[in-house]
C-alpha cells in the first residue's frame, strides 16, 4: 500500500491544542457575558431542509450552499432526459434535499416558528455554532467558521439595543480589545433620502456617503450623479457633507434637517433614547453615530450596529441590527427582533496580532509530576486525586522515561510547574517543585503543595 | 404565499434552552474532568475528504456516510454512460469528494498523521464534536449526535488505562450516576482461544460466553458447536463456565488456566497492574473483570472498557479500549493508543429518567428586574452593571408591560429571584426581592442585594 499524507478539504481547518485553548478563551468569554445578560442557549442541526434555506440568501447565496447527496439509490426516479442534458443545477435539486447551515439567522427564524408554542416571548437566545459556505477559500475566509449570535425577538423596546451594546462593551473589555462601536439607524437614512426627494435611493446615497473620507466631496458627488441622483437632490444633501462635531451635535443637526420626514424623526427619537440610556450605563468604549454605516440595509429596519477594532486594520469584529420581520419568511409575521453576531475568527486574529492572549490561554495543565517508576507512581496517585478534586489540572507523565524527555514534554506544552517525587522525596514526604518559567525550584511538603495550588485555582 | 410549518430533517434535533442548559451541564462536567487530567482539546472539520473516510467503517459504514455534493457544474465531466445507466453508487463517487465526519476516531488518526511534527507525544487529546450517520432514525438513535472522546496516543504505559478509568469514575461521581465499570483484555480472550486450541475463533467464543447468564451453559455449548468449535475444545473450556468469585479470585484462576499461553499471561499481567494501581486510587464505582465484554474485538488489542448505569436499563454510557495501530491506515504504523468515548445522549436520558439534574442546570438567570418604565430603568442600569461584573446573571424585562406578564416570564424561565424597584423603592434606595420558589419577599438595600448575590455566585 502506498500512503499519501492525508489532508482536509480546502477552506476547512484543524485546530491544534494551542489554537483550541485560545479559541476557547474567546468563546467562553463571549458565552459567559451572554449568560450574564440572561440570554438562553439553543442549538439547531447542521443540516436543514433545502426548502428552509433556498431563496433566503439571494441567488449568490443559493450557489454557496453545501448540499447533502440523498442516500441510497438517488438516481432511481430521476428523469433520464435531465441526466443526458447534464443540467447540474436542476439535477442537484432532485438528488439533494438537505443542505448545511449557511448562517445562524435563518435556522433561528425557522426554530422560532417551529417552537412558537414552547417559547416564552420576548425570547432572548444565543447560539454559537459553525456555519458552512462554499465560498472560494482565501486568506481569512473559510468554508467552515463559527458564528456567535445573540438576539432578542418579540420585543420592540430599545432597551434591547442598549443591552446588546453593553454586551459588546463588556466582551471587548474582557478580551482587552479597544473598539469603536458605530451606530446608525435605517429610519434616519430613509429620512435623508425622503427629505432630498430620492426616497427609493437609500442604498446608493449611503454607499456614496461612505466614501467621503476616502475620495472627497467632489468625487462623491460625481458618483451620486452616476448613480442617478438628481442635481437638486444633491444640493439638498450639501449640509450633510458639512456636518461635524460630536454625536450629540450631529443628532441635534439631524433633528432639524429631518424635521419634515416622519420616518426620519422617529429614527432620531430612537437614537436619542439609546444614547440617553447608554449614558447611565458606564460604557468604556466609544459609541458614535456613523451615518455611513450601510450594513444589511436590505433587511435591517431600525438600529444598525458595527464594531471595529481600534488597534488593527481588519473588517468589523461584530455587527447587527434590528429587523422587523425575521420570521415572516416562515409564515409568522410581525415579530420584531434585534441581534448581533461576533466574528470569532477576526477576534482571534486581532488578539494574536496584538499579542494579548493572557497566559491562562496558553496551557491547561498546572502541574505535571515526573514519572520515576511504578512504586513512586503508586504513591503519588492519591495526591493527584486530591489536587484534581481541588480543581487543579494535574497530570503524571505516563512512562518512566529519561528525566530530560519528560521535562521537554512539560516545556513544549507550556506546563508552568513540574513536580519531582523520587525515592528520597518519598521517604521524607516531600515534593520538589520546579517553576518552569522562573527556572527556580524548592522542596515542599505534600500539604503545602495542595494548599498552594488550591488557592491559585480558585 | 402559502406557508407550511417548517421542519428539520428526520433524525436531527433542535435543542431548546431547557435542553441546552442540561446538555451543557453534562458537557462542561466532562470537559472539566478531561482538563483536570491534563488532556488537550482539538477540533477537526465537519467535512473530511471521502478518501479519508471510505473503507474505514466497513461496507455498511460507507453506505451510512453523508456525502456533500460537489459545487458548481458537477456533471460537466461525467461520463454520459454512467448517467444513462443510473448507477447511483458509482456516480456518487464522481459527483462528491467530501463527506461528513462519521466518528471522531478516524479524523483523530488523520489529524495525528497530518500534524505529527507539531504534536508532543505522548499526545493526550480530547474532542467533543457532533458526528453524522445516515442511519434509519428511531427512538434514541439520531443522524446527528455528539461524541466526547478522550485518548492518549504514543504511550504503552498501563497508567493511561488507569487514568481513563479514574476519569470515568470522576465524571460519573460528579453527575451522580452510579455505574459499573467493566474491564476485559483482548489478550486474555486470545489466550483462552489459544489454550483450548481454537486460536482463530476468539469472537465466536466471546459472543457465546456472553450469553451464559441469559441462556445457560447447555445452550451456550450448543451455540459453540453450531459456530464450529470442536468438542475437545469445549471440554477444555469447561472450567471457565464454573469460574466465580471476586475479580481477584478470577484473575488468580485465569493465571493458572492460561499458563501455557504467552499472550494470555501477558493479558493477566496487564490486568494485575491495572487493578493494582486502581486500588490506591480511591475509585468510588465498582470496577470488575468481565470476560464476556466483546466490544470492538476487531480493533482493540489490549484493554477493553465498558460502563453501564446501575439504576437504568440502557446501553453502555461510555466505552473504549487500547488499539495498537490506529494511525497505520494513514501510513504511520506502530503508534499505540488507548481511549474512551462518552455517550452524552444516553447520559442525558439516564439523568432525566432518574431526575438528578441539579437545580443550577434548570436556569441561567439568577435575578430578573421588573420593568416599571424608562425612568426606573435608567436608575437601575448601574446596579445591573455591578451585579454582572460580580458574576451574577441579571436581566431586566425589556418592556414596561403588566406586572403579571413579567412575573409569568420569570416563572416560565425558572428564574429564582425577581426584583422590584418602583418609584417608592427608588426614593428610598431599596429593592423588593421576591423569592420565586418560596413565594416570600423582603426589602433590601442595593448594597445588601449586591452582597447577597455576589456571595452566591462564587
Interface residues (C-beta under 8 A of the other chain):
Chain A: X3 X4 X5 X6 X7 X8 X9 X12 X13 X14 X15 X16 X17 X20 X21 X24 X33 X35 X36 X37 X38 X39 X40 X41 X42 X43 X44 X45 X46 X47 X48 X49 X51 X52 X63 X66 X67 X68 X69 X71 X72 X73 X74 X75 X76 X78 X80 X83 X84 X86 X87 X88 X91 X92 X95 X96 X97 X98 X100 X110 X111 X113 X114 X115 X118 X119 X120 X122 X124 X125 X130 X132 X134 X143 X144 X152 X155 X156 X157 X159 X160 X162 X163 X166 X170 X273 X276 X277 X280 X281 X282 X330 X331 X364 X365 X368 X371 X374 X377 X378 X379 X381 X382 X385 X388 X391 X392 X393 X394 X395 X396 X397 X398 X399 X409 X412 X413 X415
Chain B: X3 X4 X5 X6 X7 X8 X9 X12 X13 X14 X15 X16 X17 X20 X21 X24 X33 X35 X36 X37 X38 X39 X40 X41 X42 X43 X44 X45 X46 X47 X48 X49 X51 X52 X63 X66 X67 X68 X69 X71 X72 X73 X74 X75 X76 X78 X80 X83 X84 X86 X87 X88 X91 X92 X95 X96 X97 X98 X100 X110 X111 X113 X114 X115 X118 X119 X120 X122 X124 X125 X130 X132 X134 X143 X144 X152 X155 X156 X157 X159 X160 X162 X163 X166 X170 X273 X276 X277 X280 X281 X282 X330 X331 X364 X365 X368 X371 X374 X377 X378 X379 X381 X382 X385 X388 X391 X392 X393 X394 X395 X396 X397 X398 X399 X409 X412 X413 X415
